[in-house]
Amino acid sequence: MENVNRINAEKVKIPANTKKYNIVSLFSGCGGMDLGFEGGFDFLGKKYDSNPFNIIFANDIFKQAADMYEDNFDQKVERRDIKELDLNKDFPDEPVDVVLGGFPCQSFSYAGKRKGLSDPRGQLYLQMIRVIDHYKPKMFIAENVDGIRNSRKNKEGQNVDTSALDTILHDFDEHGYNVQYHVLLAADYGVPQMRRRVIIMGIRKDLGDVTNEYYPLQTYDLTGKNTGRKWLTAKDGIDDLWNKVNKTVIPNQTSRDISKAKFYPGKKMQGNNRIAADRPSPTIRAEHHGNIEAHYRTTLPDENDMNGWRRLSVRECARLQSFPDTYNFTASASSAYKAIGNAVPPVLAWNIARSVYYTLNSLKSKK
């Protein structure tokens, strides 16, 4: 779906004393999306101003991610399974303007078993709909992997012509929202990573239709010819950290924050390669099982000698995901890698948040 409205998020002005919109955050993870919606952070020398959104509820069952969230946000995380939560007892009794949800993507990912909607995890968007039915927010934003567009298994496990995304869009529509989706590439917004994600945007039908919805305009491109700014490369993102292992106050850049998984010469396997310095990194994955890719630098003259390689640190992965250096991943390296890989890049989320604010502020009616 390419025929969408776009707005340059960086040029959206937010007046002082703007009233904040309340957000319920589902499948929150360590808070990449939420950090982007809150704003007020720096990344690679660029300031991302605060946004007028107030997170009043967050939920995730991954304990370590919830711990990290609470250590970095002024917000408690409800850790129980969303299916077990009582809408009238366990959620805030406050008006909600926006519901956010990066519902689990493993069943749709090209790297997974591709069970699609037949996987119970693939049906968790229905829990997001349950919360939306309860609050009837002005808007919702849902996020998932690009593979959701080509996942063809239905809830009974049968191969069908309709994609999982088509089914999900239909179900959101049936519950009172005009919906559309757009595939955003993180590198197009100043994130040094080639990460594509489907962003579903819904607006309550009594407030407007899809012509009222705005996605963030691309502000970086491969050569800089179209936008005036080239994609940030892996070198732009992490080069200064190479020699700072155990030598910096920046958190998560110690020897304990680097996977010790071995490299295997001559074998083609997950993570058995180095990222390139001169282009955005590949997608930082959650399910790498320690086999995160190697840094583009090496300690030996022979670049092909794997004895000189080391895997990307937790902080380097966080940088490639556009987390600010002030975010402390207070967990084991394995849990931190997983949480980072599952997260929405905060800088991408910031751009989405500004376009959501623009959309909300442009509505003629704000019931």
ZALOTI-905470 format. One line per 2 residues: number of its first residue (from 0); their letters; for each residue x, y, z of C-alpha. Coordinates in pm, 1 decimal, always signed. Example, Ala and Ser with C-alpha at 12.3 -4.5 7.8 and 13.67 -1.06 7.14 Angstrom:
0	AS	+1230.0 -450.0 +780.0 ~ +1367.0 -106.0 +714.0
This chain:
0	ME	+0.0 +0.0 +0.0 ~ +202.9 +291.8 -130.6
2	NV	-73.2 +550.6 -179.9 ~ -49.5 +708.4 +163.9
4	NR	-18.9 +1063.8 +291.3 ~ +324.2 +1162.1 +416.1
6	IN	+449.7 +1444.1 +634.0 ~ +807.8 +1544.3 +712.8
8	AE	+808.3 +1449.8 +1080.9 ~ +1113.2 +1662.0 +1154.3
10	KV	+922.6 +1973.8 +1048.4 ~ +614.1 +1907.2 +1259.9
12	KI	+600.7 +2180.5 +1522.8 ~ +451.7 +2111.4 +1863.3
14	PA	+347.3 +2426.1 +2053.3 ~ +446.4 +2465.1 +2415.7
16	NT	+189.4 +2347.1 +2669.4 ~ +29.5 +2112.2 +2416.8
18	KK	-201.6 +1872.3 +2598.3 ~ -61.8 +1520.4 +2600.8
20	YN	-238.0 +1225.3 +2444.8 ~ -273.0 +914.5 +2663.3
22	IV	-120.6 +592.2 +2532.9 ~ -174.7 +227.7 +2622.9
24	SL	+128.4 +25.5 +2513.2 ~ +89.5 -347.6 +2446.5
26	FS	+368.4 -600.7 +2378.1 ~ +596.4 -319.8 +2495.3
28	GC	+923.6 -512.2 +2510.7 ~ +1207.6 -294.9 +2635.6
30	GG	+1030.1 +15.2 +2505.7 ~ +1172.3 +109.3 +2166.5
32	MD	+836.5 +225.5 +2032.4 ~ +746.5 +393.2 +2361.4
34	LG	+1075.8 +580.0 +2378.4 ~ +1015.4 +714.9 +2029.9
36	FE	+665.4 +829.8 +2123.6 ~ +792.0 +1000.8 +2439.0
38	GG	+1090.7 +1155.9 +2260.5 ~ +1337.3 +1373.4 +2448.5
40	FD	+1658.4 +1185.5 +2366.8 ~ +1976.7 +1224.1 +2163.5
42	FL	+2114.6 +985.1 +1904.2 ~ +2444.8 +1030.0 +1720.5
44	GK	+2453.8 +1399.1 +1806.8 ~ +2099.1 +1469.9 +1688.1
46	KY	+1828.9 +1574.6 +1932.4 ~ +1484.0 +1418.3 +1913.9
48	DS	+1255.4 +1654.3 +2102.3 ~ +985.5 +1544.6 +2343.4
50	NP	+648.8 +1443.8 +2202.0 ~ +306.4 +1511.5 +2357.5
52	FN	+231.3 +1151.1 +2448.2 ~ +184.5 +1009.5 +2795.6
54	II	+218.8 +633.7 +2846.0 ~ -28.0 +526.0 +3114.1
56	FA	+1.2 +147.6 +3076.5 ~ +260.6 -98.2 +2945.4
58	ND	+247.1 -475.8 +2917.1 ~ +492.8 -752.2 +2830.9
60	IF	+550.1 -1110.1 +2951.5 ~ +926.1 -1114.2 +2879.1
62	KQ	+1048.6 -1052.3 +3233.7 ~ +1393.3 -923.8 +3143.0
64	AA	+1252.8 -680.3 +2886.6 ~ +1001.0 -556.3 +3144.3
66	DM	+1282.2 -510.2 +3396.1 ~ +1479.9 -303.7 +3146.7
68	YE	+1171.8 -100.7 +3060.8 ~ +1111.0 -14.2 +3426.0
70	DN	+1477.5 +72.6 +3476.9 ~ +1460.4 +326.4 +3194.4
72	FD	+1104.7 +462.5 +3208.3 ~ +893.8 +613.9 +3481.7
74	QK	+632.5 +346.7 +3423.2 ~ +553.9 +6.5 +3570.3
76	VE	+503.0 -288.6 +3336.4 ~ +215.9 -532.5 +3374.0
78	RR	+390.0 -867.9 +3326.1 ~ +97.2 -1105.8 +3305.4
80	DI	-17.9 -1265.5 +2981.6 ~ -241.7 -1014.8 +2805.0
82	KE	-503.9 -1287.6 +2754.7 ~ -540.5 -1313.7 +3134.4
84	LD	-590.5 -944.2 +3199.7 ~ -931.6 -810.0 +3299.7
86	LN	-1010.0 -496.5 +3101.5 ~ -1214.9 -350.0 +3385.0
88	KD	-977.0 -431.0 +3670.0 ~ -623.0 -447.2 +3531.6
90	FP	-620.0 -149.7 +3294.4 ~ -630.3 +220.0 +3386.8
92	DE	-971.4 +380.5 +3418.7 ~ -872.5 +680.5 +3207.3
94	PV	-949.3 +802.0 +2855.7 ~ -703.7 +660.3 +2602.1
96	DV	-620.4 +837.0 +2277.0 ~ -379.0 +590.1 +2115.9
98	VL	-312.3 +218.3 +2152.1 ~ +32.4 +95.8 +2045.7
100	GG	+113.4 -267.5 +1980.8 ~ +400.7 -452.7 +1820.5
102	FP	+223.3 -786.3 +1847.6 ~ +458.6 -1088.9 +1830.2
104	CQ	+611.1 -1143.1 +1488.2 ~ +783.1 -1483.6 +1512.0
106	SF	+505.7 -1668.6 +1328.7 ~ +530.1 -1427.1 +1031.8
108	SY	+907.7 -1381.5 +1014.8 ~ +1102.8 -1516.3 +718.3
110	AG	+1354.8 -1643.9 +973.8 ~ +1090.9 -1849.5 +1157.6
112	KR	+872.1 -2150.9 +1083.4 ~ +610.8 -1935.4 +908.6
114	KG	+306.1 -2078.3 +1086.2 ~ +128.1 -1746.8 +1042.9
116	LS	-215.7 -1711.4 +1196.5 ~ -220.3 -2079.8 +1292.7
118	DP	+40.6 -2003.7 +1559.0 ~ -123.4 -1877.4 +1882.7
120	RG	+133.3 -1596.1 +1881.8 ~ +7.1 -1494.8 +1538.0
122	QL	-339.1 -1438.8 +1682.9 ~ -234.1 -1199.6 +1957.5
124	YL	-344.6 -904.3 +1748.1 ~ -694.1 -1010.9 +1860.3
126	QM	-593.5 -912.6 +2213.9 ~ -498.1 -572.6 +2081.2
128	IR	-844.7 -549.2 +1926.8 ~ -995.5 -647.0 +2264.6
130	VI	-821.2 -350.6 +2427.1 ~ -919.5 -119.6 +2140.5
132	DH	-1283.7 -226.2 +2176.9 ~ -1263.7 -136.1 +2545.2
134	YK	-1107.9 +209.3 +2514.2 ~ -1219.8 +309.8 +2163.0
136	PK	-910.6 +529.0 +2115.6 ~ -888.2 +788.3 +1842.9
138	MF	-608.5 +591.9 +1675.9 ~ -401.7 +276.9 +1701.3
140	IA	-61.2 +189.1 +1563.4 ~ +40.8 -174.7 +1512.6
142	EN	+383.2 -293.9 +1400.1 ~ +509.8 -620.4 +1254.6
144	VD	+766.1 -777.7 +1022.8 ~ +746.5 -740.2 +645.4
146	GI	+683.8 -1115.0 +617.3 ~ +329.2 -1065.5 +742.0
148	RN	+236.7 -952.1 +390.1 ~ +319.7 -1294.6 +246.9
150	SR	+214.4 -1523.2 +531.5 ~ -62.0 -1744.7 +386.7
152	KN	-158.7 -1981.3 +668.4 ~ -499.4 -1914.8 +822.3
154	KE	-602.2 -1976.5 +1182.2 ~ -670.4 -2343.7 +1103.6
156	GQ	-323.2 -2391.6 +952.9 ~ -447.2 -2411.5 +593.7
158	NV	-271.3 -2239.3 +305.9 ~ -500.3 -1969.3 +167.8
160	DT	-491.4 -1692.4 -91.6 ~ -552.1 -1419.0 +165.3
162	SA	-244.6 -1297.8 +352.5 ~ -227.0 -1269.5 +729.8
164	LD	-202.3 -892.8 +685.1 ~ -523.8 -883.6 +480.7
166	TI	-704.3 -1077.6 +754.1 ~ -569.8 -850.9 +1027.3
168	LH	-662.0 -532.4 +838.8 ~ -1012.6 -669.3 +781.9
170	DF	-1054.9 -752.9 +1150.6 ~ -944.5 -406.4 +1262.0
172	DE	-1187.0 -255.1 +1010.3 ~ -1470.9 -467.0 +1143.4
174	HG	-1410.4 -318.0 +1487.6 ~ -1469.7 +39.1 +1379.7
176	YN	-1141.7 +167.4 +1237.7 ~ -1033.8 +286.3 +896.1
178	VQ	-701.1 +114.6 +846.3 ~ -408.0 +113.3 +610.1
180	YH	-49.9 -1.6 +622.4 ~ +283.2 +114.6 +491.7
182	VL	+623.5 -53.4 +491.7 ~ +885.8 +170.1 +650.0
184	LA	+1260.5 +118.7 +612.7 ~ +1444.2 +233.6 +924.9
186	AD	+1742.8 +358.3 +723.3 ~ +1514.0 +611.0 +551.8
188	YG	+1472.9 +792.0 +885.5 ~ +1828.3 +812.8 +1019.2
190	VP	+1867.4 +463.3 +1166.6 ~ +2190.3 +287.3 +1058.3
192	QM	+2007.8 -39.1 +985.0 ~ +1822.1 -199.4 +693.9
194	RR	+1514.0 -292.2 +892.8 ~ +1177.1 -306.4 +717.6
196	RV	+858.4 -307.0 +920.6 ~ +489.7 -300.0 +837.3
198	II	+320.2 -14.2 +1021.9 ~ -58.0 -44.1 +1044.4
200	MG	-240.3 +278.6 +1120.8 ~ -605.3 +294.7 +1222.1
202	IR	-832.6 +590.5 +1286.4 ~ -1175.5 +562.3 +1446.4
204	KD	-1437.6 +577.6 +1173.5 ~ -1636.2 +862.8 +1326.6
206	LG	-1324.0 +1081.1 +1326.5 ~ -1200.4 +1035.5 +971.2
208	DV	-1084.4 +798.9 +702.7 ~ -744.6 +696.7 +567.9
210	TN	-712.5 +1029.5 +385.5 ~ -671.4 +1187.1 +731.2
212	EY	-378.2 +959.7 +823.8 ~ -15.1 +1058.9 +773.5
214	YP	+301.7 +851.5 +765.4 ~ +648.9 +1001.9 +807.5
216	LQ	+816.3 +1118.2 +489.4 ~ +1151.3 +961.9 +398.5
218	TY	+1433.6 +1194.0 +507.7 ~ +1743.6 +985.1 +416.1
220	DL	+1827.3 +776.0 +108.7 ~ +2110.2 +564.7 -33.6
222	TG	+2294.6 +842.3 -215.9 ~ +2137.5 +1151.7 -62.3
224	KN	+2020.4 +1260.0 -407.6 ~ +1651.5 +1257.2 -320.0
226	TG	+1657.0 +1381.5 +38.9 ~ +1987.8 +1561.8 +77.6
228	RK	+2105.7 +1311.5 +338.9 ~ +2267.1 +974.1 +281.4
230	WL	+2172.4 +667.9 +481.3 ~ +2376.9 +639.9 +799.0
232	TA	+2620.4 +349.8 +778.3 ~ +2722.9 +99.5 +1041.9
234	KD	+3048.8 +293.1 +1068.1 ~ +2856.0 +613.2 +1140.3
236	GI	+2671.2 +430.5 +1415.4 ~ +2934.4 +232.2 +1603.1
238	DD	+3289.6 +307.5 +1490.1 ~ +3375.0 +508.4 +1802.4
240	LW	+3294.0 +207.7 +2024.2 ~ +3546.5 -39.8 +1878.8
242	NK	+3830.0 +42.9 +2118.0 ~ +3608.9 +123.8 +2417.0
244	VN	+3535.8 -227.2 +2542.0 ~ +3573.1 -198.5 +2922.4
246	KT	+3696.6 +160.0 +2871.7 ~ +3385.6 +378.6 +2869.8
248	VI	+3105.1 +494.1 +3095.1 ~ +2859.8 +419.4 +2813.0
250	PN	+2668.0 +115.9 +2944.0 ~ +2672.2 -228.1 +2780.4
252	QT	+3015.0 -198.2 +2619.2 ~ +3210.6 -440.2 +2838.2
254	SR	+3351.4 -784.3 +2765.0 ~ +3045.9 -928.7 +2941.3
256	DI	+2826.6 -755.5 +2681.8 ~ +2976.3 -942.0 +2386.6
258	SK	+2861.1 -1286.6 +2274.2 ~ +3135.8 -1548.5 +2295.3
260	AK	+2979.2 -1770.8 +2028.5 ~ +3249.6 -1917.0 +1803.3
262	FY	+3300.7 -1848.2 +1435.9 ~ +3338.6 -2139.9 +1193.0
264	PG	+3568.0 -2091.4 +890.7 ~ +3420.7 -2195.5 +558.5
266	KK	+3068.1 -2248.1 +686.9 ~ +2757.0 -2060.1 +583.3
268	MQ	+2548.4 -2021.5 +896.6 ~ +2362.2 -1758.3 +1093.0
270	GN	+2589.6 -1481.3 +1216.5 ~ +2905.3 -1639.6 +1072.2
272	NR	+2997.5 -1317.8 +893.8 ~ +3085.9 -954.5 +951.5
274	IA	+2863.2 -658.2 +886.1 ~ +2981.0 -402.6 +628.7
276	AD	+3117.5 -67.3 +740.5 ~ +2999.1 +140.2 +445.0
278	RP	+2625.7 +71.0 +452.1 ~ +2352.5 +32.1 +712.7
280	SP	+2375.1 -288.1 +910.9 ~ +2148.7 -583.4 +837.8
282	TI	+1846.0 -631.1 +1061.8 ~ +1937.9 -686.2 +1425.8
284	RA	+1753.0 -1008.0 +1504.1 ~ +1604.9 -1126.4 +1831.6
286	EH	+1641.4 -1500.1 +1774.6 ~ +2011.5 -1519.5 +1695.1
288	HG	+2092.4 -1754.4 +1985.7 ~ +2422.3 -1576.7 +2046.4
290	NI	+2520.9 -1575.8 +1680.1 ~ +2504.8 -1201.9 +1637.1
292	EA	+2716.9 -1084.2 +1344.7 ~ +3077.3 -975.0 +1381.0
294	HY	+3199.0 -614.6 +1381.2 ~ +3342.2 -497.0 +1048.4
296	RT	+3676.6 -429.1 +1217.1 ~ +3926.4 -700.8 +1304.0
298	TL	+4238.1 -729.2 +1519.5 ~ +4443.7 -915.6 +1256.5
300	PD	+4596.2 -802.8 +923.7 ~ +4416.7 -1084.3 +741.3
302	EN	+4052.4 -978.2 +745.9 ~ +3939.1 -1329.3 +660.8
304	DM	+4107.4 -1478.6 +966.4 ~ +3819.3 -1528.2 +1205.5
306	NG	+4056.3 -1532.2 +1502.0 ~ +4060.8 -1152.1 +1475.9
308	WR	+3684.3 -1111.8 +1471.5 ~ +3454.3 -1026.8 +1758.7
310	RL	+3079.1 -1017.5 +1769.3 ~ +2884.3 -696.3 +1802.9
312	SV	+2839.1 -585.2 +2161.2 ~ +2503.9 -514.0 +2322.2
314	RE	+2571.1 -140.2 +2296.7 ~ +2670.8 -164.7 +1932.0
316	CA	+2346.5 -347.4 +1855.0 ~ +2159.6 -81.6 +2050.9
318	RL	+2330.0 +192.2 +1847.7 ~ +2239.2 +18.5 +1522.1
320	QS	+1880.6 +14.9 +1652.3 ~ +1907.4 +389.3 +1736.5
322	FP	+1877.3 +357.3 +2114.4 ~ +2041.7 +652.1 +2291.0
324	DT	+2351.7 +579.5 +2498.7 ~ +2154.5 +677.9 +2809.7
326	YN	+1941.9 +364.1 +2779.5 ~ +2092.9 +98.7 +3007.5
328	FT	+2014.4 -262.1 +2919.2 ~ +2017.5 -394.1 +3275.2
330	AS	+2017.5 -763.9 +3192.2 ~ +2242.8 -1043.8 +3076.1
332	AS	+2386.8 -1002.6 +2729.0 ~ +2161.4 -1277.6 +2589.5
334	SA	+1844.9 -1112.2 +2723.2 ~ +1962.6 -768.3 +2611.0
336	YK	+2038.8 -890.2 +2257.1 ~ +1689.9 -1043.8 +2238.0
338	AI	+1515.8 -732.0 +2369.3 ~ +1706.5 -506.5 +2130.1
340	GN	+1630.8 -732.7 +1834.6 ~ +1259.7 -730.5 +1918.1
342	AV	+1241.2 -353.3 +1956.5 ~ +1117.8 -86.5 +1720.7
344	PP	+1408.2 +154.0 +1654.0 ~ +1334.3 +459.0 +1873.3
346	VL	+1430.1 +705.2 +1598.9 ~ +1188.5 +536.7 +1357.1
348	AW	+922.0 +538.8 +1630.1 ~ +987.3 +911.0 +1692.5
350	NI	+911.4 +983.1 +1327.4 ~ +595.3 +773.8 +1347.0
352	AR	+494.0 +955.3 +1666.1 ~ +528.7 +1296.7 +1503.4
354	SV	+315.5 +1185.4 +1210.1 ~ +54.9 +1046.9 +1453.3
356	YY	+51.3 +1379.3 +1638.1 ~ +7.2 +1559.8 +1306.3
358	TL	-279.7 +1324.6 +1219.1 ~ -452.5 +1371.7 +1554.2
360	NS	-406.1 +1747.0 +1541.8 ~ -549.2 +1763.2 +1191.2
362	LK	-878.1 +1595.2 +1271.4 ~ -1183.5 +1818.0 +1251.7
364	SK	-1352.5 +1632.0 +1536.2 ~ -1177.7 +1503.3 +1847.3
366	K	-1446.2 +1310.0 +2025.2
